[in-house]
Amino acid sequence: MIKTHNPAGIAGPFGHYDQGVEAVDISRLLHVSGQVGVAPDGSISDDIEAQIEQTWLNIEAVLAEAGMTTANIVRTVTYILDASAVPLLAAARRKHLSPDCKAASTTFLVAGLIRPEWKVEIDAVAAG
């Protein structure tokens, strides 16, 4: 069975996808679509640190909709435009993931994202 999650507390999808897709069988696996620093009202900060924080808040909202927390994250993939922001990414990861959560992680330095104002995108897989 597949269950989708599009919480009202974050901006809606920007294309043909759901914010979260959960496969329910013997165990639970939640794939969180790439989240960006767009606030629930649709606004976005020019500040990379603020975008990273909002991105994690959006991931947490999708997880909460599925009855999970960041402790359930088993993998993240991050896309960022500026390598100098990697320390900010690391600090946010430490802030939002418990010390016991050492999720697998991949980070890509990219030339751009779908919208020019987006500076970071993170997707996640959670299991419960």
Secondary structure, DSSP 8 states (H G I E B T S, - for coil): -EEEE--TTS---SSSS-SEEEEESSSEEEEEEEE-SB-TTS-B-S-HHHHHHHHHHHHHHHHHHTT--GGGEEEEEEEES-GGGHHHHHHHHHHHS-TT---EEEEEE-S--SSTT--EEEEEEEE-
